[in-house]
Amino acid sequence: MPKLNYPLRVGTHTNTAFGLRFAYEYALETKNEKLKEAIASRAKAFYLKDENCPLNWEPSGTDFLSPCLEEANLMKYILTEKEFNEWLRRFLPELFNKDFKLDVGIVSDRTDGHLVHLDGLNFSRAWCLYYLAQDKDLTHLENIANEHIKYSLPNLVADDYMGGHWLASFALLAISSQN
């Protein structure tokens, strides 16, 4: 972490915000203040000045994470409520529009190991949206999260191995994030 000069803003495994959020949760759970402070410091250095994340560029063809939403999710952990709301209004201002829409990622072939990633994207978007929807100005995001889960959840049963071997963990994270 201290050697990384630039965050990885991708929709796959190496997404820096995704990794830092899970590490931050670990630090909270284990009461590891040193790790918690190190993660918060790096997150602020990487993301605090970010504005207008291009959510309309998502998804890429094989994403299973939303770079924009994962970053927002992490920063909600790191910043105070006031700081976060100010930052989010600069970073993803469209989220505050009650008519905001975010189409689900459509999977054209669930036997393709890369294309089925989009089911994972739907689940990871859902867990981020549920977390963001805890804010009184963002409760409308819960409906969008529900749509994402509804699209991909039926595909866990009798699914091809390409998605079936990992999507359940993403589905559980999404479902357990519901408000």
C-alpha positions, 0 to 999 in steps of 0.5 A: 500500500505505501508503494502504490502511487496511483490507484487502480480504477478498474472493474476487476480484482485489482481495484484499489478502492475495493481492496482498501474497503475490505481491509478497512473493514478488517481493521475496524473489526480487529480494532487495528488503529494503525492499519485503519489510519494507514488505509484512511490516509491512502484513500484520502490521498488517492480519492479526496480530490476526485470529481465527476466520476464517469459512471456513464462509462460503466460497465466495461465488457467484463467488469464485476466491480463498479470503479465509481461506486466502489470508490464512493463505498470506501469513502463513506467508510473513511470520511465523516458524514458531512465530509462524505456528503460534500465529496459525493456531491462533487464525485457522483452528483447524479446520484442525488437526482431522485430520477437517477437510473442505472441499468443492470449489466446484461449478460449475453453468455453465462458460459463465457468466463468474462461475460458472466462477470456482469452478474457479479457487477450487478451484485457489487453495485447492489452492495454499494448502492444499499450502503449509499442508500442509508443516507436520507438523500439517497434512499431511492438508490435502494430500488436500483440495488433491488433491480440489480439483484433481481436480474442476476439472482435467478442465474445462481441456480443451475448456472454454468461453472464460469459464474456459479463457482464465485457469484454466490459470494457476491450475491451474499454480500449484496443480500446482506447489505440490504437495509 
